[in-house]
Amino acid sequence: MPGLFDPVRLGALDLRNRIVMAPMTRSRADEADCPTDLHVDYYAQRADAGLIVSEGIHPSIEGKGYPRTPGIYDDAQRVAWSKVTSAVHARGGLIVAQLMHVGRIAAEANRPAGTDIIAPSAIQANAKLWTATGMSGTMVPRALETSEIPGVIEAYASAAARSIAAGFDGVELHCTSGYLPAQFMATGTNRRTDGYGGSAANRVRFVVETLEALAGRIGAERVGFRICPGNPFNDLHDEDPAETHATLLDAIDGLGLAYCHLIAMEVPQGLDHRALAAAHWRGPLILNESIDQTKAEALLAEGAADAISFGRPFIANPDLVERFRNGYPLADFDPMLIYAKGARGYTDYPTFEDR
């Protein structure tokens, strides 16, 4: 029976253990959307994880929605990220870049003036976003023309190539939380009448084509994706998320992708996420959402997943793997410092031995 500390292969990624650090926005990038020396320390501190999935990284300036989030759309960002990946690799770790385009979940104050806010359809999100001057509502997005969609997909593919050049071991496509891929898939945000709207097959087409483009650029075995069928976050609604995601998984199951990163949270529709994935996905599976060590070991033992990802436990426990291994208690994080500036609440949490 596999356990948390056993190695596992996900596509081209050889993990030394099955403990994955989930992506978490921490809002510490500089004004040029570059990671800083703080990021180098933060990720290196947590490199004992079998795999680190980075915070969401926007593939283009149109993909940025929040303040102080990093990008991977220019060479300065590539160079800055290379310092992070080098530090992780120096400690024997692996790290993939999560590519996150927010689509309509954006505030003008968080981006350069005149930057387009784009989405499948011109439907404003009922959501509030933090900006430097306080909370802000979203704007009505501009619906993408059919002819523009290949360019958006190309931006993702270019970001993937730049990620590999920066030393990342792969990329993960963020397909949930109400962001652009999820907006294409959901009936509540996609009212298109072209080949990207209407039927479930048409609505998942953007995600399928993006994953195909990523695979074509860096190799399918280095591409993962993250989903959470039925997740209502950021004003997302789909009439039948089970059908939508079954259609998606059936369409991409044969691509040879590295993994599916499934958030198995409770949703209004009461979906059984694990059953849905088991019926429509034959590749490696990473499970996430409020899973403690005991539950993680049980899930691995029963073959429900190949690896388990942990998010918030990694915030205050840079040595989470060793705490699990030795049965040490976990430290609590300060929720007021999750998105703050500077090292406090970011890189200053001690290990158990140094506390």
C-alpha positions in Angstrom: 0.0 0.0 0.0 1.5 3.4 -1.0 1.9 6.0 1.7 2.6 9.7 1.9 6.4 9.2 2.0 6.6 6.8 -1.0 7.8 8.1 -4.4 5.5 8.4 -7.3 5.7 9.3 -11.0 3.3 11.8 -12.5 3.9 12.0 -16.2 7.6 13.2 -16.5 7.6 14.2 -12.8 9.4 11.9 -10.3 8.1 12.9 -6.9 10.2 11.8 -3.9 7.0 11.7 -1.8 3.3 12.1 -2.4 2.9 15.4 -0.5 2.1 18.2 -2.9 2.1 21.9 -2.0 -1.1 23.3 -3.5 -1.1 26.7 -5.3 -1.8 29.7 -3.0 -2.0 33.3 -3.9 0.3 35.3 -1.5 0.5 38.7 -3.2 4.2 39.4 -2.8 5.3 40.2 -6.4 6.9 43.5 -7.3 5.4 46.3 -9.5 6.7 44.6 -12.6 4.8 41.3 -11.7 8.2 39.7 -10.9 8.8 37.3 -8.0 11.4 38.6 -5.6 14.0 37.3 -3.2 11.2 36.6 -0.8 9.7 34.2 -3.2 13.1 32.4 -3.5 13.2 31.9 0.2 9.5 31.0 0.5 9.5 28.2 -2.1 13.0 26.9 -1.1 11.8 26.5 2.5 9.1 24.2 1.3 11.1 22.2 -1.3 10.8 19.0 0.8 7.4 18.6 -0.8 7.3 15.9 -3.5 5.9 18.7 -5.8 5.3 22.4 -5.4 2.5 23.9 -7.5 3.3 27.6 -7.7 0.8 30.4 -6.9 -1.3 31.4 -9.8 0.9 33.1 -12.5 -0.8 35.1 -15.2 0.2 34.2 -18.8 -0.5 37.7 -20.1 -1.3 41.1 -18.6 -5.0 40.6 -19.5 -4.9 37.6 -17.2 -4.0 39.5 -14.1 -6.8 40.2 -11.6 -5.3 40.8 -8.1 -2.6 43.1 -6.7 1.0 42.0 -6.4 0.5 38.7 -8.3 3.3 37.5 -10.5 3.4 36.9 -14.3 5.4 34.9 -16.8 4.7 36.9 -19.9 8.1 38.7 -20.3 11.8 37.9 -20.0 12.3 39.9 -16.8 9.7 37.6 -15.1 11.4 34.5 -16.6 14.8 35.5 -15.1 13.2 36.3 -11.7 11.4 32.9 -11.7 14.6 31.1 -12.6 16.0 32.1 -9.2 13.0 30.5 -7.5 13.3 27.2 -9.5 17.0 27.0 -9.0 16.6 27.3 -5.2 13.9 24.6 -5.2 16.0 22.3 -7.3 19.1 22.9 -5.1 17.1 21.3 -2.3 16.0 18.4 -4.4 12.5 19.6 -5.1 10.2 19.9 -8.1 8.0 22.9 -9.0 5.4 23.5 -11.7 4.0 26.9 -12.7 0.2 27.3 -12.3 -1.0 29.3 -15.2 -4.0 31.4 -14.1 -5.9 33.8 -16.4 -8.7 35.5 -14.4 -10.8 36.5 -17.4 -13.7 38.7 -16.0 -12.6 38.4 -12.4 -10.5 41.6 -12.6 -10.5 45.2 -11.2 -9.1 48.0 -13.4 -7.1 49.3 -10.4 -5.0 46.2 -10.4 -3.8 46.5 -13.9 -2.3 49.1 -16.3 -4.8 51.6 -17.6 -6.5 50.5 -20.8 -5.9 46.8 -20.3 -8.8 44.7 -21.7 -11.0 42.7 -19.4 -12.0 39.7 -21.5 -14.3 36.7 -21.1 -16.4 34.3 -23.2 -19.4 36.6 -22.8 -20.0 40.2 -21.7 -21.5 39.2 -18.3 -20.3 41.1 -15.2 -19.3 39.0 -12.2 -21.0 39.7 -8.9 -17.7 39.7 -7.0 -15.5 42.0 -5.0 -11.8 42.3 -5.4 -9.2 43.9 -3.1 -7.2 46.8 -4.6 -4.7 49.2 -3.1 -7.5 51.7 -2.5 -10.0 49.2 -1.0 -12.5 46.7 -2.3 -13.7 47.1 -5.9 -16.4 45.5 -8.0 -15.5 43.9 -11.3 -16.2 45.5 -14.7 -18.3 44.3 -17.5 -15.9 42.3 -19.6 -15.5 42.4 -23.4 -16.7 39.2 -25.1 -13.9 37.6 -27.1 -14.3 37.5 -30.8 -13.9 34.0 -32.2 -10.9 35.1 -34.1 -9.2 36.2 -30.9 -9.4 32.9 -29.1 -6.3 31.3 -30.8 -4.3 34.3 -29.6 -5.4 33.8 -26.0 -4.5 30.1 -26.3 -1.1 31.1 -27.8 -0.4 33.3 -24.8 -0.9 30.3 -22.5 1.5 28.2 -24.7 4.1 30.9 -24.8 3.9 31.3 -21.0 4.4 27.5 -20.7 7.5 27.7 -22.9 8.8 30.6 -20.9 8.1 28.6 -17.7 10.2 25.7 -18.8 12.9 28.2 -19.8 12.8 29.6 -16.3 13.4 26.1 -14.9 9.9 25.0 -13.9 9.4 21.3 -14.2 6.0 21.7 -15.8 2.8 23.7 -15.8 -0.6 23.4 -14.3 -3.6 24.9 -16.1 -6.0 26.5 -13.5 -9.5 25.5 -14.7 -11.7 26.4 -11.6 -12.4 29.2 -9.1 -14.4 31.2 -11.7 -11.4 32.1 -13.9 -11.2 32.1 -17.7 -11.2 28.4 -18.5 -14.1 27.8 -16.0 -16.0 30.8 -17.5 -15.8 29.1 -20.9 -17.1 25.8 -19.4 -20.0 27.1 -17.3 -23.4 27.9 -18.7 -23.8 30.9 -16.5 -20.8 32.7 -18.0 -20.8 31.4 -21.5 -23.7 32.5 -23.7 -21.7 32.2 -27.0 -23.4 31.0 -30.2 -20.2 30.0 -32.0 -18.2 26.8 -31.7 -17.1 27.7 -28.2 -20.7 27.9 -26.7 -23.9 26.0 -26.4 -23.3 22.3 -25.9 -21.0 20.9 -23.3 -18.6 19.8 -26.0 -18.4 23.3 -27.3 -18.0 24.9 -23.9 -15.1 22.7 -22.9 -13.4 23.3 -26.3 -11.3 26.3 -25.1 -9.9 24.2 -22.2 -9.2 21.2 -24.5 -7.5 23.4 -27.1 -5.4 25.1 -24.4 -4.3 21.8 -22.9 -3.4 20.6 -26.4 -1.4 23.7 -27.1 0.5 23.4 -23.8 1.2 19.7 -24.5 2.4 20.6 -28.0 4.7 23.3 -26.7 6.3 21.5 -23.7 5.2 17.9 -23.8 2.0 16.5 -22.4 3.9 14.6 -19.7 4.7 18.0 -18.1 1.2 19.5 -18.2 -1.3 19.1 -15.4 -4.7 20.8 -14.8 -6.8 21.7 -11.8 -10.6 21.4 -11.6 -13.4 21.5 -9.1 -16.8 20.7 -10.7 -19.6 22.8 -9.2 -17.3 25.3 -7.5 -19.4 28.5 -7.2 -16.5 30.8 -6.3 -16.3 34.1 -8.1 -20.0 34.0 -9.1 -19.6 30.8 -11.3 -22.7 28.8 -12.1 -23.1 25.8 -14.4 -26.4 24.1 -14.9 -24.8 20.6 -15.0 -21.2 20.6 -13.8 -21.1 16.8 -13.8 -21.9 16.6 -17.5 -19.6 19.5 -18.3 -16.6 18.0 -16.5 -17.3 14.5 -17.7 -17.2 15.9 -21.2 -13.9 17.6 -20.5 -12.2 14.6 -19.0 -13.4 12.3 -21.8 -12.0 14.7 -24.3 -8.5 15.0 -22.7 -8.1 11.6 -21.1 -6.0 10.3 -24.1 -3.6 13.2 -24.2 -1.1 11.7 -21.8 -1.2 14.6 -19.4 0.9 14.5 -16.2 -2.1 14.7 -13.8 -5.5 15.9 -12.8 -5.5 18.0 -9.6 -9.0 17.6 -8.2 -10.5 19.8 -5.5 -13.0 17.5 -3.9 -14.9 20.1 -1.9 -18.6 20.1 -1.1 -20.6 22.0 -3.7 -24.2 23.1 -4.0 -25.0 20.3 -6.5 -23.7 17.6 -4.1 -21.4 16.0 -6.6 -19.2 13.0 -5.9 -16.0 14.4 -7.3 -14.0 11.2 -6.8 -16.5 9.1 -8.5 -16.7 11.5 -11.4 -13.0 11.4 -11.9 -12.8 7.7 -11.5 -15.4 7.2 -14.3 -13.8 9.6 -16.8 -10.0 10.0 -16.0 -7.4 7.2 -16.2 -4.3 9.3 -15.6 -2.6 10.2 -12.3 -4.8 12.0 -9.8 -3.9 14.5 -7.1 -6.6 15.1 -4.5 -7.1 18.3 -2.5 -9.4 20.0 0.0 -9.2 20.0 3.7 -7.4 16.6 3.9 -5.4 16.0 7.1 -2.5 13.5 7.3 -4.7 10.6 8.6 -7.2 11.0 5.8 -4.4 11.4 3.2 -2.9 8.1 4.2 -6.2 6.4 4.0 -7.0 7.8 0.6 -3.6 6.6 -0.8 -4.0 3.2 0.8 -7.3 2.7 -0.9 -6.0 3.8 -4.2 -8.2 6.9 -4.4 -5.3 9.1 -5.5 -1.7 9.1 -6.5 -0.8 12.1 -4.3 -2.4 14.5 -1.9 -2.1 18.3 -2.0 -2.0 20.5 1.1 -2.5 24.3 0.9 -2.8 26.3 4.1 -0.9 23.8 6.3 2.2 24.8 4.3 1.8 28.5 5.2 3.0 28.3 8.8 4.8 24.9 8.4 7.6 25.2 5.9 8.8 21.8 7.2 5.3 20.2 6.8 6.8 17.0 5.4 9.1 16.5 8.4 6.2 17.4 10.8 4.1 14.7 9.1 7.0 12.2 9.2 7.7 12.7 12.9 4.2 13.3 14.2 5.1 16.9 15.2 2.1 19.3 15.8 1.3 21.8 13.2 1.7 25.5 13.7 -1.2 28.0 13.0 -0.8 30.8 10.5 -1.9 34.4 10.9 -4.9 34.9 8.5 -4.3 38.7 8.5 -0.9 38.2 6.9 -1.8 35.8 4.0 -1.8 38.7 1.5 0.3 41.2 3.3 3.5 42.7 2.0 6.9 41.7 3.2 8.5 38.7 5.0 6.2 38.8 8.0 3.7 35.9 7.7 5.5 34.7 4.6 9.0 33.5 5.1 9.4 34.0 8.9 7.5 30.9 10.1 10.0 28.7 11.8 10.5 25.0 11.4 9.6 22.8 14.4 13.2 22.4 15.3 13.8 26.2 15.2 10.7 27.3 16.9 
